[in-house]
Each structure stands twice: as structure tokens, then as C-alpha cells.
Amino acid sequence: MGDLTILAVAGCDVEGAVICAPSNVNELFEFTNPLFSIGGFHFTRTVFLIFAAMAIVLALLFFGLRRQQLVPSRFEIVIESMVGFVRDDIAKGVIGAEHGAKYLPYLLSLFFFILVGNLFEVTPFVNFPITSRMALPAFLAIVTWVIFVIVGFAKNGFKHYFIDAIWPKSVPIALRWLVGLIDLVSVFILRPITLAVRLFANMVAGHLMLTLLLVSGVIFVAAVGDIGLKAGIGIVWFAFGLAIFVFEVVVAVLQAYIFTLLTAVYIQTSLEPAH
């Protein structure tokens, strides 16, 4: 699970504790010591993994799509299937055939980057999802927010996209201020917040559970000579950790899909506002 994780629970009292937990869970997410520096830019473990995720996505798309063969390899079939899924089910399926292709590069990059960043959680010798640092989901959510807001103003104009949204004429005049206020807050404020928090919270929860269960399992079993039968607690925790490990793979894929899907939904609603 990594030297940092072991260090975080090194003070675990296996005789008096039921599970090993660090005194400050920030130790599991914050990596402030730079691996190396270039000029004034410090490459911490998180920064390195972000660049690694970017390089992996580029490599997957390049080697998976560079050859259009009549009989593709298994790897190419997988990549082509994933690209086809994002293109047909998300870009064209949500935004529409007319505009979907225009936003496919962004949606494709978003899906693969979040997927790789999420899967770092269950990658041996990494065991850290970069999306569990709030700065990254927040940045991606802000980029999505900027895109769908600009698209809304460019496609519909200020009046139709903004004024008609906060003062909807299809609603009885007595309720227009209330519906308009709800639309203003939900569309222009809550959308990027909920988009970021949803991804961040799910990955933090999964990373924390995996770390506590798997590491506690190893430490309790390793201390069998000192605590005797109580070491059986470690077997239970480790079994739970393995079950959650499989579940977290599903969560990693699902969260990448949800983030990309909602991005497409927000772009579509900007192209064709309800009011």
C-alpha cells in the first residue's frame, strides 16, 4: 500500500485497537514533499501522477486508434469500443448527431483522463486516485462550466439564455421570481459544485476505506505473534478490503461515465435551453 500508508498507521495499537487509522487522514491524500524540481516548479507525487495519467491517455488513444485494420487486435477492439461508446451513447446520444461530434474530443479526453485517474486507486504501487484531490475535480468542473456557459450565450444570446432563464415567461408571473432564482442557482452555481464534489467524495471514500481495511488486515495478521487469535480481525478486514477493491473498480468506471455524461447533458441544455 505504499510507505506513506504504512507510516500513517505505524503507531497502531494492535492490542487495544480494532482497526488501524491515521490520526490525520490528510496524510493519505497530501503529498507535499517534491520528488524533484525543475526551476521553481516542484513535482510532488500528485503532480507526477497527473502527468502520468495524461501520458497514459495519449498512449491509449494513439496506439488504439492509429491503425484501422480489418481485423484489429484485442487492445484495439477495447479502445475502439470505448471511443465508440463515448461517441455514440454520450456525445451523439445526449447532445445529438448535429452537434455531438463537435464536442467529442473534449468528452473523450475527459472520460479517459478521469477513468485513468480513478483507476490509479486500484493500481499496484500507486494506490492513490488523483481525483481524490479536490483541486482536480474542481478544475475539470470549472472547464465544463465555462464551456456550457459560453455555448449557451453563443448559441442563444444573452436574452434567451440568461434573461429568459431567470424570468421564465411560461411560468405564472407570481412564481417567476422563485423559479428564476432556482434556475439561476442550479444552473450557474450548483452545477460545477455538485459535478466536482460528486467525483471527489466518491474517490475519497473509496481510497480511505481501501487503505484502512487492507492495511489494517496486513498489520493485524503480521502481529499474530503478539496478539494471538485477535489477529483474525485482520483476516476479516482484509477480506472486506478485497471485496471493496472489486467494487471500487466499478465505481471508478461509473464516476468517469457520470462526470462525462453530465457534461454532455449540460452542453445539450445550453444548446437547447428549456425556457
N, C-alpha and C positions, 0 to 999 in steps of 0.2 A: 504493500500500500504506500510505500514511499517513506523516506527517512523522516520527513516532516510530520507525517501522520503518526508514526511510531513515537516521535518525540513528544507529540501533543498528548499522548496517553501514557507516557513513560512513568508518570507519577501515580499510576492507577493502583489503588489498594485492592488487590485481588482477594484479600481475606474479608474485607468489610464491604466492598462494592458489589453490585450486581452487574453493572456494565461500566466499561471504561469510557469516560468522556473528558475532553479537554476542559480546562477551567474557562477558556475563552474560545468559542468556535471560530472566531475570526482567523485563528491560526490555520484553519483548514482551507481558507479562501484567499488570504492576503499573502502575497509573496513580494516583499519589498526589497530583498537583497538581490542586486543585479547579478546575472550570470556573467555578463560582460558589458562593456560600454563602448559606444562609438561617438567620439566627441562628447557632447553633453547629453546624449540620449542613452538611457540605461535599459538594457534588455533584461527584464525580470522573467521569471518562468511564465507568467501570464502573457507577456508581450511575445515571447518566443512561440508559445502555443498558438497565439492568434495568427502569426505569420506562417506557422506550420499548417494551420487549418486552411489558410489561403492557398498555400502551395499544393496541398493535397487536392483541393477542389480543382485547381487549374490542371493538375496532372490527371485527375479522373476524367474531366471533360475532354482534355486533349487526346489522351490515349484511348478513351472510349468512343470518340466520335471522329477521329481523324481518318479512318478508313471505312468506306461504305462498301462492305463486302456482301456478296450474295449469301455466303454462309459465315456470319460473324462468330467470334469466339464467345465463350460464356461471359467473360468480363464485359465485352462489348454489348452483349444482349442485356445484361443487367443495367448498364449505364444508359443505353438507348431506351429501355423500358422506363427508367426513372425520368429521363428527359421527356419522353412521350407522355408520362403521367402528368408532369407539371404543365406541359404544353396543352394537352387536350382536356384534362379534368380541372385544372386551375385557371390557366391563362385564358384559353378559349371557352372553357365551360362556365366560368364565372363572369369574366369581362366581356366575352363574346368574340366570335370569329373576326369581326371587323377590326377591333382594337386590341384583342388579346396578344397577337404576335408582336405588337409594338412594345409591350411590357414584359414579354417572355424573358429577355436577358436578365432583367432585374429580379424577377421572380425565381428564375432558375438559380442565379447566383445566391439569392437569399436562402432558398431551400437547401442547397448543398452545403453552404457555409454553416448554417445553423445545425444541420444534421451532423456534419463532421465535428463541430464544436461540442455538440451534445454527447456524441459517442466517445469523446475523449474520457468521459466519466467511467466507461467500462473498458477502456483500453489499458492493457497491462503496462506497468511502469509509467503511466501518465496519471490515470485515476483522478482526473480533475476536469470537469466541464467548464470551458471558458465562458459559457453563458451563465454561470453561477456568479459572475461578477457583474453587478448591476449596470456598470458603465457600458458594457457591450450591448445587452438587450435595449437599453435606453437609446444608444446611438442608432441602432437599426430601426427602432420605433420612430425616432425623430426623422430619419431619412424617409421612411414610409409616409409620415405625416406631411413632410414638405412636398413629396411627390403628389399625394392625392389632393392637397390643398391647391397647389399650383395647377394641377389638371382641372380641378373644379372651376377655378377662376378663368383659366384659359378657354375652356370648352363652353362655359355657360355665362361668363361675365359676372361682374360684381353683384349686380342686382338679383339675377336669377339664382345664383349660387349662395349668396350670403343674406341679402335682404329678405328674399322670399323664404329662406330657411328660418330666420328668426321672427318673421311676421307672416306665417303661412295663411294665405287667403282661403284655403279650403277648410279651415277650422273656424268655428263660430267666434266672432270678434271678442267675446268675453274671455275666451280661453287662449286667444292667440299669443298673449304675452307669456303665459305659462308654457305652452307647447314650444314656443320660440326659445324660451330660456333653456328648456330641457334639451332641445336640438343643439343650441349653441354650446352648452356644456358637454354634451355627449359626443358631438362630432369634433369639435375643435380643441377640447381639453382632455376628456376622458379616454378617447381612442388611443392616443400614443401611450398614455399611462398604463391602461389595462393591458395593452399589447406587450409592453415591456415587463410589467410585473408578473403576468401570467407565465412567461417563459422563465424569468428569473426565479420565481418562487418554486416552480416545479423542479428546476435543476438543483437549487439549493437543498430542497427537502430530500431529493434522491441521493445527492452526494453525501449529505450528513448521515442519512440512515445507513447507507452502504459502509461508510467509514466506521461508524460506531459499532455496527454489528460484526463486520468482518474482522476488524482489528481487535475488538473485544474477544471474539472467538479465538483468535490466534493467541492472545495474551493469556487467557484463562487456561487454554489447553497446555501452553508452554509452562504454566506454573503448576502443573499437576503434582509435581514432587512436593510442593509446599502446601497446597490446599486440598489434595486428595480428591474425593468424589465431587467436590464442588466444581472441579474442572469440567464436569458435564455441562455446566451452564454455557461454557464456551462452544461446545458442540451444537447446542441449541441455537445460540446466536449466529454461529457460522452457517448453519442450515437456513435460518431465516435470511441471512445476508445473500446466500446463493439464490434463493427464491426471488428476492428483491432485485438481484443482479439481472435476472432474465426479464423481470418486469420493467426495469429501467431502460433496457434496450427498446422496448415497445414505447415507453414514454419519450425517449429521445427522438424516435421517428415521428411520433404523434405530435410533439411540440413543434418540430420543424414544419410539419404539414399545416398545423393550425395557424402558426405565425404567417406562413406564406399564403394560406387560404384567406385569412382575414385581410391581409394586404391587398389581395385581388378584389375582395369584396368592397373595401374602402375606395379603391380606384374606380370600381364599377359604379358605386353610388355617387362619386364625384362626376363621372361622365354623364350619368342619368339621375340627377337628384330627384328625390321623391316629391318635393314641393315646387 
